[in-house]
Amino acid sequence: MAKLKSKSKNKSKKGKKQSKPSEKPTLSLKEQLAQKRKKQKEIQELIKWISISLIPGIFLGLIVGATKDPKMGIAPVIAIPCLVLSYKYPRQALWAFLIYMPFGGTVVYALGGNALLQLAKDAFYIPALLGLVAECKRKGQPILIPKALIPTFAITFVLSTLTLVFVNLVQLQLSGKETGQPFLQGILGLKIFLGYAPLIFCAYYLIEDKKQLLLFARLHLILAITCCALSLVQYSMLQRGICRGTDHLAGDLLFKASVEAKCFVGGALLYSPSQGVIRLPGTFVSPWHWGWFLISNSVLTFTVAFCDTSALWRLMGLGGMAIVFINAVICGQRIALALVPVVTVILLILTGQIANLKRFIPIAVGLGIVIAIAMATNPELIQERIASFQGRASASPPEDFIVTQFQWAMGNQDGFLGNGLGRGTNSTRTFGKVSLIETYFPKVIFEVGVWGFIGFMIFVSHLTVFTFKTYRSLKDKSLRDFGSCYWVFILIITYNTYWYPLDTDPAAVYYWFLAGVIIALPKIDKQEQEKLKLAEAENDDTSTKKRMKSKV
């Protein structure tokens, strides 16, 4: 009897083993061959498009290299295939755009620092945007995502277009009074002002499931750690004298960031420790951009540390938070030193993660140890940074500075449509005279007028409220955690008036893209709920079968 029972058990086990392949059926030979042919066809198509785009790229590159700069000759060889392939493969191009952006400053100055190269990242973004729009038209998918934001965005866009036509274009026709190209300046100004807003649409169609959401979060953690590690190497090379920095210069040059002083990665750099002045650019074109990269990544690394589904990645997120904080201390950017810890505290409170003691305490202890080691090994550096921050705050209190900028912008209005797009944006100086405005809201008032500013604030406030309601409606807790972290970044940038993060990458890119990610979360939440229901149904079915067997 015992033998018979053991045999029956073995048979039942074999039966179970045999049932697994039926649950995950293997592909037939015909299907395998079809897949192989499809892959071969895709590879052939890719080679075809690369070949087609390389011919004009090489031709133009030879002309540019021979007539201007050999280094610049490389640009068309890369740019033209990039434009073509980005349109053909928009999703891959968007991933490339996100990866390239943190290293863009290093690439730009490695190739000579031409002003046009500053727009190189858009060779991925703009064709990818157009490619996605074309794809949505073919498939009959909605392009205006989300529809609820269209009215307020339309108000902002219409008012900005009126400024472009009735201010910038009119300035072009005023001979003898205007210099440069005010209309081209206005087009570039509009692109900087609202040009990355379509990233909401791009992010919605790029992040299609939870796997891609995790990929996005983990990718940015790796980018943050990599860029911060390169910046630490940069700082070490300056300390050891491998790079001269600016300490050997005289007069005002001791206090100005210089491209000639660039070291290892990035662009303009200021390193005059004898004067107590250090401004590192990291991998970006300037210290200012690097500071906002660190502020942005205080959110992105926090998100992985607290929200990732894997314990290993959460641990790596802790490391990312630590290295971002260390860079905020050594880079010399006062705004990074102030906002990185402040943003972390805001995240802990607004996302409710401070109540998650099991996860919060180890991270807090880990960060505390890292900070304590950093302070013990570099006490003079820490003291200098704190003294620099306090000195600047006392010499020019931020609240007084912002009020002064508002008063100046309001007192220098040229009609209710403003002074023209791009007129207060430093990046447009190639096309004409610009006014230096160091806070964002006064800059918007100066360029598009009070009504344009009000329209813009209505739009971004609507975006902030809409993304809040969106992530709060999610049923999946892990998705809700991701949404809450990303929403805090949107909240901070929306109502930040100090300096102008929405005018520069990476903060501008992350702002619009993260808004799109939040808006994409409900469709991912729906997928997860369907998976949960399916799993529950399978469990119920299994338990029913077990009960039936036990009765038999």
ABEGO torsion letter per residue (X at the ends): XAAAAAAAAAAAAAAAAAAAAAABBBBBAAAAAAAAAAAAAAAAAAAAAAAAAAAAAAAAAAAAAAABBAAAAAAAAAAAAAAAAAAABAAAAAAAAAAAAAAAAAAAAAAGGBAAAAAAAAAAAAAAAAAAAAAAAAAGBBABOBAAAAAAAAAAAAAAAAAAAAAAAAAAABBGABBEBAAAAAAAAAAAAAAAAAAAAAAAAABABAAAAAAAAAAAAAAAAAAAAAAAAAAAAAAAGABAEAAABBEAAAABBBAAABBGBEBBBBBBAAAGBBBBAEABABAAAAAAAAAAAAAAAAAAAAABABAAAAAAAAAAAAAAAAAAAAAGBAAAAAAAAAAAAAAAAAAGAAABAAAAAAAAAAAAAAAAAAAAABAAAAAAAAAAAAAAAAABBAAAAAAAAAAAAAAABBEAAEAEBGAABAAAAAAEBBBBBABAAAAAAAAAEAAAAAAAAAAAAAAAAAAAAAAAABABAAAAAAAAAAAAAAAAAAABABEBAAABOAAAAAAAAAAAAAAAAAAAAAAAAAAAAAAAAAAAAAAAAAAAAAAX
